[in-house]
Amino acid sequence: MKRRSFLKKAAVGLAAGTVAAPAIAQSQPTVSWRLASSFPKSLDTIFGAAEVISKRVAAATNGKFTIKVFAGGEIVPPFSVVDAVQNATVECCHTAPYYFFGKDPTFAFACAIPFGMNARQQNAWMYHGGGADLMREFLKEYNIINFPAGNTGAQMGGWFRKEIKTVNDLKGLKMRIGGTAGLPLAKLGVVPQQIPGGDIYPALEKGTIDAAEWVGPYDDMKLNLHNTARYYYYPGWHEPGTTNEFSFNKKAYDALPVDLRRTLDHAAAAVSVYGLTDYHAKNAIALERLKTEFKAKVEIIALPGPVLRDLKKIAGDVIREESEKTPMARKIHASYTKFQALVGPWDRVAEGAYHQLVEG
């Protein structure tokens, strides 16, 4: 799909709300889909994105097109949702695509890369830098058509039972961490664990793992992680801007009438706006709560500069190695890094300088 076509269909997310539902509903068949989420219902932010698309599609079609949302594990395991869409077990899923980088490293570029692009940069690459076209080219072999479905923004570095002062303090730690971020940590002696969100608290509380990251203050408090470990580190070097995704079974998507496809496109784009802004507002409030209500038991600490520098070097080497594993990973890595090099200087001149001035 060409970039202009993608933008026309997906970027004007709120436009769907301007279509009179009864006018388009008269000619529509009744369509019922199932959506498998990778996330638990307790997380109203990330799980809620799937509920938002369901409600918007139903409202825009006067109930002719319904999408029933299932939490992770209700019909398929959280990390099996892409297989379920590919095999038409369900028509769609909502997930973080980097969960599936073991199938192909390319999946991670649609989601988050350690020391990669932030939310604005990632969205700009997807919509204006060729990222969406490349990911759709890749996902053809999986019988999937994908749409960005919100972004968490920059995440936190995670919860640790012990203080991290040097890279040596990481050795031997068992840490829940998603996507490719576990690869550079493994080089430093960490034992990475990819655990679904709903299972993180018991693992950390029982000592099965020593550290964990999820998203940020709002979700982390929902998961009760602030009651399991004292040291809460930032920044989220591993996920500077994490894009979640709606994956639609391509045959099911193509079988929809054109008006329903456009309604679905617009609803997905609306979720992208909703997801990022929802997290931004709620994380700000939750961070303040941690600083005030829980200041006696939680320490919010910056990761030491030398630790971050070592992680950055190792992560760069690891991602380059991973990108050489498949032709599409190599192709998308080249596009991704070129775009990051393009927009980085602009961010430093514009918003970087502005934030330094305001915070100084």
C-alpha positions in Angstrom: 0.0 0.0 0.0 1.3 3.4 -1.0 2.1 5.9 1.7 -0.5 8.5 0.5 -3.2 5.8 0.4 -2.3 4.7 3.9 -2.4 8.2 5.3 -5.7 9.0 3.6 -7.3 5.9 5.1 -5.8 5.8 8.5 -4.4 9.2 9.7 -7.6 11.1 9.9 -8.7 9.1 12.9 -11.4 11.3 14.3 -13.1 11.7 10.9 -15.1 8.5 11.4 -17.1 10.2 14.1 -18.4 12.7 11.6 -20.2 10.0 9.5 -23.9 9.6 10.3 -24.2 6.0 11.4 -27.8 5.5 10.2 -26.8 6.7 6.7 -24.1 4.1 6.2 -25.7 1.4 8.3 -28.6 0.8 5.8 -26.4 -0.8 3.2 -24.2 -2.8 5.6 -24.3 -6.5 6.3 -24.1 -7.6 9.9 -20.5 -8.5 10.8 -19.3 -10.0 14.1 -15.6 -10.3 14.8 -13.6 -11.5 17.8 -10.4 -9.7 19.0 -7.8 -11.4 21.2 -5.8 -9.1 23.3 -2.4 -9.7 24.8 -3.3 -7.7 27.9 -5.3 -8.2 31.1 -8.6 -6.4 31.7 -7.2 -4.8 34.8 -5.1 -2.4 32.7 -7.7 0.0 31.5 -5.1 1.9 29.4 -3.6 -0.7 27.2 -6.5 -3.2 27.3 -8.9 -0.3 27.0 -7.6 0.6 23.5 -9.2 -2.6 22.1 -12.5 -1.6 23.9 -12.3 1.9 22.2 -12.0 0.5 18.7 -14.9 -1.9 19.5 -17.1 0.9 20.7 -16.2 3.3 17.8 -16.9 0.7 15.1 -20.2 -0.3 16.7 -21.3 3.4 17.0 -20.3 4.3 13.5 -22.2 1.4 12.0 -25.3 1.5 14.2 -24.3 -1.9 15.6 -24.0 -3.6 12.3 -20.2 -4.3 12.8 -19.3 -5.6 16.2 -16.0 -6.6 17.6 -16.0 -8.6 20.8 -12.9 -8.1 22.9 -11.2 -10.9 24.9 -8.5 -10.4 27.4 -5.2 -12.2 27.2 -5.7 -15.9 28.0 -9.5 -15.9 27.6 -9.5 -17.6 24.2 -5.8 -17.8 23.3 -2.6 -17.2 25.4 -1.3 -13.6 25.4 1.7 -14.5 23.3 -0.2 -16.5 20.7 -2.5 -13.8 19.4 -0.6 -13.3 16.1 -0.8 -17.0 15.4 -4.5 -16.9 16.1 -5.0 -14.0 13.6 -2.8 -15.6 11.0 -4.7 -18.9 11.2 -8.1 -17.1 11.3 -8.9 -18.5 14.7 -9.9 -14.9 15.4 -10.3 -12.0 13.0 -8.0 -9.6 14.9 -5.8 -9.0 17.8 -4.3 -6.1 19.9 -0.7 -6.6 21.0 2.8 -5.3 21.3 4.4 -6.7 18.1 7.9 -7.1 19.7 6.5 -10.1 21.6 7.0 -12.0 18.4 10.5 -11.0 17.5 11.5 -14.6 18.0 9.6 -15.4 14.8 11.4 -12.7 13.0 13.4 -9.7 14.3 11.3 -7.5 12.0 8.3 -7.5 14.4 10.3 -5.4 16.9 10.7 -2.4 14.6 6.9 -1.9 14.5 6.9 -1.6 18.3 10.1 -0.5 20.2 13.8 -0.8 19.8 16.3 -0.1 22.7 17.6 3.5 22.3 15.3 3.8 19.3 12.8 6.4 18.4 10.4 8.1 20.8 6.6 8.2 20.2 6.6 11.2 17.9 9.5 9.9 15.9 8.0 6.4 15.7 4.6 7.7 14.5 6.3 10.0 12.0 8.3 7.0 10.6 5.2 4.9 10.4 3.0 7.5 8.7 5.5 9.6 6.8 8.7 7.7 6.6 7.7 4.5 4.9 7.4 2.4 8.1 3.8 1.4 7.6 4.4 0.3 4.0 7.4 -1.8 5.0 5.6 -3.5 7.9 2.7 -4.4 5.6 5.0 -5.8 3.0 6.5 -7.9 5.8 3.2 -9.1 7.3 1.8 -10.3 4.0 3.4 -13.6 4.6 1.5 -13.8 7.9 -1.9 -13.0 6.2 -2.1 -9.9 8.4 -2.8 -6.2 7.8 -1.6 -4.0 10.7 -2.5 -0.6 12.1 -0.7 1.3 14.8 -2.9 1.2 17.9 -1.6 3.7 20.4 1.8 4.4 21.9 2.8 4.2 25.6 5.3 7.0 25.2 8.7 6.7 26.9 8.5 4.1 29.6 10.3 3.7 32.9 13.4 1.6 33.4 11.8 -0.9 35.8 11.5 -2.0 39.4 14.5 -3.5 41.1 14.9 -5.2 44.5 18.4 -3.9 44.8 20.1 -0.7 43.8 21.9 -0.6 40.5 25.2 1.5 40.7 27.3 -0.3 38.0 26.8 -2.9 35.3 28.2 -5.5 37.7 25.0 -5.1 39.8 23.0 -6.4 36.9 24.8 -9.8 36.8 22.7 -12.7 37.7 19.4 -10.8 38.0 16.3 -12.4 36.7 14.3 -9.7 35.1 10.9 -9.5 33.3 11.5 -7.4 30.2 9.8 -7.4 26.8 11.0 -7.6 23.3 14.5 -7.2 22.1 15.6 -5.4 25.3 16.5 -8.6 27.0 19.2 -9.3 24.4 21.7 -6.5 25.5 20.9 -7.2 29.2 21.8 -10.9 28.6 25.2 -9.8 27.5 25.6 -8.2 30.9 24.6 -11.3 32.8 20.9 -10.7 33.2 18.5 -13.5 32.7 15.6 -12.0 30.8 12.1 -13.3 31.2 9.1 -12.4 28.9 6.1 -12.7 31.2 2.6 -11.5 30.4 1.5 -8.4 32.3 -1.0 -10.1 34.6 1.7 -12.5 35.8 4.4 -10.0 36.7 3.3 -9.2 40.3 3.2 -12.7 41.6 6.6 -13.5 40.0 8.2 -10.4 41.6 6.4 -10.7 44.9 7.4 -14.4 45.3 11.0 -13.7 44.2 10.8 -15.8 41.1 12.3 -12.7 39.4 14.4 -9.9 40.9 13.3 -7.0 38.7 10.6 -6.1 36.2 9.5 -3.5 33.8 6.0 -3.0 32.4 5.1 0.5 31.1 5.1 3.4 33.5 3.7 4.7 36.9 0.0 4.3 36.1 0.0 0.7 34.8 2.8 -0.3 37.2 0.7 0.8 40.1 -2.4 -1.0 38.7 -0.2 -4.2 38.7 0.8 -3.4 42.3 4.5 -3.4 41.4 5.2 -0.5 43.8 4.6 -3.0 46.6 7.1 -5.5 45.4 10.4 -3.6 44.9 11.9 -0.4 46.3 14.0 1.0 43.4 12.1 2.5 40.4 14.5 3.4 37.7 14.3 5.7 34.7 14.7 6.3 31.8 13.1 3.5 29.8 16.1 3.1 27.5 14.6 -0.2 26.2 11.3 1.4 25.2 11.5 5.1 24.4 8.2 5.0 22.4 6.3 1.7 22.3 3.7 1.3 19.5 1.0 -1.2 20.1 -0.8 -2.7 17.1 -4.1 -4.0 15.8 -3.5 -6.9 13.5 -6.4 -7.9 11.2 -6.7 -11.2 9.4 -6.2 -9.9 5.8 -8.7 -12.2 4.2 -11.3 -11.1 6.8 -10.4 -7.5 6.3 -10.5 -7.7 2.5 -13.9 -9.4 2.7 -15.4 -6.3 4.4 -17.4 -3.9 2.3 -15.4 -0.7 1.5 -17.4 1.4 4.0 -16.7 -1.0 6.8 -13.0 -1.1 6.0 -12.8 2.7 6.1 -14.7 2.8 9.4 -12.2 0.3 10.8 -9.3 2.3 9.5 -10.5 5.5 11.0 -11.3 3.9 14.4 -7.8 2.4 14.5 -6.3 5.8 13.8 -8.4 7.3 16.6 -7.1 4.8 19.0 -3.5 5.8 18.2 -4.3 9.3 19.4 -6.3 8.1 22.4 -3.6 5.6 23.6 -0.7 8.0 23.7 -2.6 10.9 25.3 -4.3 8.6 27.8 -0.9 7.3 29.0 0.6 10.8 29.1 -2.0 12.2 31.3 -2.4 9.2 33.7 1.4 8.6 34.1 1.9 12.2 35.2 -0.7 11.8 37.9 0.6 8.4 39.0 4.2 9.6 39.2 3.1 12.4 41.6 1.3 9.8 43.7 4.5 7.7 43.9 6.4 10.8 45.0 4.0 11.7 47.7 1.9 8.8 49.0 4.6 6.2 48.6 7.8 8.2 49.2 8.7 6.2 52.3 8.8 2.9 50.4 9.7 3.8 46.7 12.8 5.5 45.5 12.6 7.0 42.0 16.2 7.0 40.6 18.0 7.7 37.4 20.1 4.9 36.0 23.8 5.9 36.3 25.3 7.4 33.1 28.0 4.7 32.7 25.3 1.9 32.9 23.3 3.6 30.2 26.3 4.2 28.0 27.3 0.5 28.2 23.8 -0.6 27.5 23.6 1.8 24.5 26.7 0.4 22.9 25.8 -3.2 23.5 22.2 -2.6 22.3 23.4 -1.1 19.0 25.6 -4.1 18.3 22.8 -6.5 19.2 20.1 -4.9 17.1 22.5 -4.8 14.1 23.2 -8.5 14.5 19.5 -9.3 14.8 18.7 -7.2 11.7 21.0 -9.4 9.6 18.9 -12.5 10.3 16.3 -11.9 7.6 16.1 -9.8 4.4 13.1 -7.9 5.7 14.7 -7.1 9.0 17.7 -5.8 7.2 15.6 -3.6 4.9 13.5 -2.2 7.7 16.4 -1.7 10.1 18.0 0.5 7.3 14.9 2.6 7.0 14.4 2.9 10.7 17.9 4.0 11.5 18.0 6.4 8.6 14.8 8.1 9.8 16.0 8.2 13.4 19.2 10.0 12.2 17.1 12.5 10.3 14.6 13.5 13.0 17.0 13.3 16.0 18.8 16.6 15.3 15.4 18.4 14.8 14.2 17.2 18.2 17.4 18.3 19.9 17.1 21.8 18.4 13.4 22.2 19.0 11.9 20.4 22.0 15.2 19.3 23.5 16.4 22.9 23.9 12.9 24.0 25.0 12.7 21.5 27.8 16.2 22.4 29.0 15.2 26.0 29.2 11.9 25.4 31.0 13.3 22.8 33.5 16.4 24.9 34.1 
